[in-house]
Amino acid sequence: MKHDKAKRSGLIVFFFVIAFIVTTVAPVSGESWYSTEVEELTERGILKPGQFIADAEITRAEFASLIMRALPLEEELSAYSFPDVEEEKHDVEAVRAVTAAQMMNGYPDGSFRPEDSLTRAEITKVLSLAYHIEPGGKELPFSDLSDSHWAANYIAGLVSEGIVTGVTPDLYKPDETLTWAQAAVLIHRANEATRETVPVPNETATEIVEVEALSSDGRFLELTFSEPVHSVDKSQFSIFHTASGQKHGVESIELMEDGRKALVTMYHGAGLLAVADYTIQYTVAGETSTYHYYRNEYLRIPKAKITEVDVTDREISISYGNGQKIILEVPAEIEIDFVDAFNREADIWHNSLGELTLYKLTNEAKDVKKNSKFINQFKLDEFIYIEGLEGTTVRGLHDEIDLADYDVIVKGHKTISAEEVKQGDLLLFNSSDKVVEVCTNLLTGRIDAVFADGVDIDDDFYEYDGYYWAQRDERLYDFDLKIAEELEGRRVTVFLNKDDDVVFVKR
């Protein structure tokens, strides 16, 4: 998002408040989805007493008045004059200010049409221009809004900033008119999305810096403040679902002894749902700070230790508390360096399915002690079939290596010495990480059937992979259909890796 404050500066607007005459005033219920925003806009003087009627359609002139009070317009008033904007009915200065700043425009016939309603499409252009939010940036999921729609880019920009949403997940309804309640929420969101944080002394500078759900139902939350506070009251906090604006009621709040944390208890049924965005507002001495909290579906285990890792099955084992242990699956979308994470301390978050959702390593990395158990975490993508040995040097069909250069040699999940390997062994190794494993996953059987994609050996199917050693000419060949047809009906020895993929075949 781009904020071009220079476009807002240099203007001095002198305006007087025109009283809005309404015959009915709808009360703002504390349970309404828009109540928090309306209360705050009223406190800031953006909404005037008696002006707000939640379900009434907001007009162009009325919205111009809101925008003028919401933004520090400081430009010299335009000489624009619209014959249909009347001082007795409309805020003339507001209309002139927003048109001078090119946030709103008149029509080709010279009118402003102050009494016309605003649509959901029109409002996005006004907000984009008023708050200098760059259009575009997000692919829209709405079936009723094509890329060629005149407001598509404006809508995309505001959707990217979380200011507007669809009426449903796949419908935007661009021609639907806007109500006062909707307008108030949109202006509030736009203000929050673009507002600068101004440091103020003492507790008024305190903000929420972290939120954690302490229970699976999201009813109990732990808030962490940037600075210690002396007291808190539930009236200082407003918590609502960011997309829908639905407010979640705070039953009580208890400050911890150090003043840096507080325990929040939500009302029954008002817990924060998993996998959802929430906005938490904290007000001190008239100053409001906002914390955006994405509640993942997790439970937190602090100060855990990652005691085992399994790259193949993407699992980690952790220990915590008084000897408690748990194994967690690591989904493919979670990026983790298994080698780096091994034997590290971490804060762990997981869901009810036993899946890791987030982790934060809390201590420095140490040199990994490679052992028989840990070697499975390395990718052993090189091999050598031993034809001869000389000291710690082994010679193969196509390579030779010195086992003295390797940190650990493993056979059958036990560490062995270089002197214990022998001719005819197949070594799987990783020359970068200096680990070697003597392959013990092998079978001897007859190739009973040959297929285009693999072979049957003693009624088990194996896909073509690896290499075949032809003893007749002491050469390596790709183990493929042609070689398999030559070997059909004969007994072979097949060396497999830990994933049961063919590495090496010999008669």
N, C-alpha and C positions, 0 to 999 in steps of 0.2 A: 504494500500500500504506500502511496506517495502522499505526503503532506506538504503542500505548498503554502506556507503561512504568509509568504510575501504577497500573495494575491489578496490576503485579507487585510493587509496593513495599509496605512496611509489614508484611511477614510475616517472622517469624523461625522458621525450621524447624530443629529439632534432630533429627538423624537419625543412626542408626548403620547401618553397612553389613552387610547379611546376605549371607553367602557363598552363592553359587549352586552347587549340587552337580550336576555333569554327569558322565556316564560316558565321553563322548568329546569331544574338542576338535578341531575341524577347523582345520588350519593355514591362515593367511592367505597365499595366494600373491602374490608381487609382481606377477604378471601378471594377477591377478583384476581384474574391472571395478570391484570395491568396495574394493580393497586400500588405496588412498589414504585414503578416508574412515574405514575401520576403524582404520588406523594413527593418524590424527589424533585420532579420538574416544578411542582408548586412551591416547594421550599426555595428553589433557586430563582423563582420569579418568572419562569418561562411560561407556566400556566397561570392564568389569573383567576381569582375567586369568581365563581359563577359562570366560568367560560366553558367548562368541560361537561359534555354530555356524551357518555361512553358510546352509545350505539348510533348516534347521529352522524350523518356523513359530513366530513370536513370540507369546507370550500377552499378555493384557491386563495382568497383573501385571508381567510383564517390561518391557513398554513403559512402564508407569507409572514404573518404576525409572529407565529411560533418560531420560525427560522430566524427572524430578526433578533428576537430575545435570546435564542439559543446560542447564537454566534456573535463574537465581538466585531460587528461590522463597523469599520472605521473609515469608510470612503465617503467623499463628498456626495451628497444626494444628487441623483440624476434629475434632470429637468423633465424626465418622462412624465407625461400627463395623460391619463386614460379617462375618457369622457364617462365611462361607466363605473369608475371608482369614486364613490361619494364619501365626503368626510363624515356625514351623519351616520353612515352605515359601516364604513370600512376604515382600516388603519392605512391611510394614504401614504404615510412615511414608510411603512413596512413594504408596501407594494413598490414604491419608488426605489427603496434600498435594494431589494432582491432583484429587481430588473436591472438596476445599474450594475450590480455585481454579476449579472448574467446567470443567476441561479434559476430564475423564472423569466419567461418572455411573454410579450403580448401577442396578439393575433394580427394577421395581415391587414384586417380592416381597422386597426388602430385601437381595438378594445382589449381589455384584460380578462373580461368575463369572471369577475370576482366571485359570483354566486355559483359558478360551475363546480361540480364535485371533482376531486382528484381520483384517478384510477391507480391500481397497484403498479401499472407500468410507468405512469407519469411520475409517481413519487420517487422512483428509483433514479430518474434523470435529475430531479431536483436535489436529492440527497447526494448523488455523485458529484454534482457541480458545487454544491454548498460546502461539502466536507473534503473536496479534492481527492476523491477516491478513484483510482485508475479503473477504467472499464475493463471487462474481460478477466481472464485468468482462471476460469473454472468452467469445465464442461457441464452444461445444465442437463438435469435429468428429467425435465418437464416435457410431457408429450404435447401440451397445448402451446408450446413456445418454440418456434423454429429459429434457426441461426439467423435467418433473414429478417426477423422481427426487429423493428426500429429500436426497441429497448433491450434487446437480448444482452448486449455487452454491458449496459448499465446494471442489469439484474445480476449478471455473472460476477461483476466486481463486488456488489454488495453481498451476494451469497458467499463469496470467498472470505469476506470480512465477518461473516456471521450476523449481518445486520438484518437481512431479509431471508425468509424461508418460503417454501411452497405452502399452499393451503393443505395439500396432501403431499406425500413423498414424490408423486409424479405429476402433480398439477400445480401450476402457478396462478392461473386465472388472472391474466394481465389486465383485463377490462373490468374487473370487479372494483367497485368504488371503495374508498378508504373511509373508515370510521375514525372518530376522535380517539378512541382507545388504541386503535392500531397506529395512528399517527404519533401518539405520545410514546408508545413503546419503540417505534422506529427512531424517533429523534433521540430518545434516551440511549438506545444502542449505538447510534452514530456518534453521540457525544462521548460515550465510554470508549469506543474504538479509536477515537482520534484525540482524546484528551491527554495533555501533557501532565506528568506527575510533578507537582510543585512542592519541594521540600519545605516543611514547616517544623518549628521546634517542638521538643518534648514529645508527649504521647500522640500528638496529632500527626506525627510523621510515621507512626507505627502502622505496619501493614501485615496482612496475612502472607506468609511466604511458603507454607506447605499445609496440605490437608491430607489426612489419611482416614479411610473408613476402617473402623475397628471391628465391625460385625458384618456378616454376609448380607444382612438385610439393609445395610446402609443407614441404620438408625443412629448409630453412635459414631461420632467423628472426633478426630483430634486435630485441633488447629495449632499451628506454630506461628508466632509473631516475630517480626523482624527485631523488635526490642521488647524488654520486659514491660508489662503493663500492671497497673495497680488494682484495677477492678474492671469487670465486664458485666454487661447486662444483655439479656437476649434481645432487647429492643434495638441494640446496636447492629444486629445482623439480619440481613435479608438473603435468603437462599432460594434460587429458582432455577428451573430447567431452562437452559439457554435458548433452545429452539422454540419451545412452545410458550415460554413465559410463565409456566405454572409454578406457583409459589409453594415451598415446602416449609411447614411450620416448625419453629424451634420451641421445644417444650422447656428446656432449661440449659444453662451453661455454667460450668464450674471451672474456675481458674486454678491451675496447678500452683504449687508452692513457689516455683522459681519465676512465675509470671510470664514465662515464654510460651507456655502451652495452655490450652483450655480444652475441656471435654464438653462437646455439644451433644445433647440428646434431642433427637427429633421426636415429634408426636408419633404415636402408633399409626402405621400406614403411611407416614410421610418420609420414610427412609429414602435415601438416594439410590436410584436404580443403577444396576451395573451397565457398563459400556454406554455411558451417556455424558454429555457436557453440562456442567452446572456453573452458574455465576454466583459468587458469594460476595456480598457487599458489607463492608465494615465501616461504621461511622463513628468518628470521635471528634467532639467539639465542632460539629457542623461540617467536618471534612470527611468525604467518603472515598475509600479505596476499594478497588475491585480485584478479586482473585478468580481466575478462570480455572475450574477444576474438572478434569476429565476422570470420571470414576471408572477405572478398569474393573473387570470382574476378578477380584483377587482377595486373598488373605495375605497378610504380611508376616514374614518371619525375620525379625531383626537379628543381626550378629550370628548368622549361620556360617557353617564351614562346608565348602564343597569338597567332599572327601573322595568321591569317585566320579569319573566322567566316562561316557560311552559314545564315541563319535558315530559308530555304525548305527546304533539304535536311537541316537540323539536323546540320551538320558543323562541326568546328573543325580548323584546321591548327596544329600546334605545332612549334617548333624547339627543339633541346636538344643538349647535348654539343658535339661538334666539327662543327657544321653538319648534324647529322642532323635529318630532318623526318618527320613522320607525320601522316596525316589520320585523325581519329576520328569515328565516328558518335555522336550524342548521343541516347540512347533517350528516348522521351516522358516516362518516369517521372523522369528527371533534370532538375531545375529549374535553368535557367541563364539569366542575363541576357546575351545575346550581345553587346549593345552595351557593357555594363559590362566584360565579359571580354576584349573586343578589345584587343590590344596589352598585356595584363597578364602578369606573371610568375605562375606557379602550380606547385604540386605536382600531378601528374596520375597517376591510376590508370586502367588500362584492362584489358580482358580479351583473350583470345586471338582473339576475333572482331573486334577493332578497334573496340570500343565503349567509350565513356567510362563508368566506373563511379563515379568520385569525383573531385572537384577542390577544391583549396584555394588561393585567390588569396593571394599572398604579398607584394604591394606595393600601394601606394595607387593609387586610380583617378586617371586624368588626363583632361583634356579630350580628347575623341575628335577626331582630325584627320579630317574628312570628305573623302573623295576619290572618284574615279570607281569605284574597286574596292569601297570600303566601302559605297557607297550602297545596294547590293543587300541590306544587312542591315536596312534600315528598311522598315517597312510603308507603302507608298505607296497609301493608301486614298482619296485625293482626286484629282480631275482637273478640268482646264479645257481646253476646245477654243477656241483663240485665233481671235477674229474681228477684233480690232483691237489695235494697240500704240501707246503714247504714252510715249516714254522707256523706263523699265524697268517701266512698268505695262502689264499685258496684260489685255484684256477678253475675257470668254467669253460663252457663251450664258446662263449663270446665275450668273456670279461674275466678280470681277476680283481680281488680286493684284499686288503690287509685288515684282518679282524682286530688288530691292535688299535686301529683308528676309531673303533666303535665303542660307545659307552656301555652298552648292555647287549648281551646275547641271550635269547630266551628259547627254551625248548619245552613244550608241554606245560606252559605256564610256570616254569621254573628257570631261574637264571643259571646259565652254565658258563664255562670258560671256553676260550678259543680252542683249547686242546681237545675239547669234547666233541667238536664237529668232525665228521668223517666223510670220506669219499662216497658219492651217491646221495648225499643230502642235498635238498633244495633249500636254499636260503632266500627268504623274503626280507628285503631291507630298505631303509630310507637313508641315503647317503648324506642328506642335509642334516637330519636330526640324529644321525649316528646310532641307529638302533637296528638290530638284526633278529629275525626269528627263524628258527629251523622249522620248516613246514612239516607238520605231523597230520595235517588233514589230507589224507590221500586214500585212494581205493584202487584195488586191482580186480578187474573183471573183464568179461567178454563184450565186445561191441556187437550187440544183437541186431540192431536196426539202425539204418542211416536215413536221415531226413534232410530236407533243404536247410533247416535252421539248427540242427543239432543231432545228437546220437542217443540211443538207449544203451546203457551199460548196466547189465544185471538188473533190468527193469526200472532203472532210474534214468531220467532224461537230463542231458546236459547240453547247453547251447554251445555253439562254436566260439572258442576264445583261446587265448594263449598260443603256445608253440608246441610243435612235435619234433622230437629228436630222432632223426633217421640214422640208425646205427651203421647202416650200410655205407654211407658216405660222410658220417659224422657232421651232419649239417642240421641247422634249425629251419623248420618250415612252419608257416602259419597252419594251425590246426583248423582245417576247413573241410568242405564237402568232398573235395578231391582226395585229400589225405584219408578222410574217414572211409570212403569207398574202398581204398586200398587195404584198410585195416579191418573191414567188416568181417566178423566171425573170429577174429583173433583176440587174444588176451592182452590188455594194456594196463599200465600203471598211470593213474591220473593224479596229479598234485593240484589241490584246490586251495584258494585263499579262504579267509574267515567268512566271506560272503558266499562260499561254495561256487565261486567262478573258477573255470579251468585256467590254470597258469601254465602247466607243463604236462606233456604226455610222452611216454616212452613205452616201448615194447619190453 
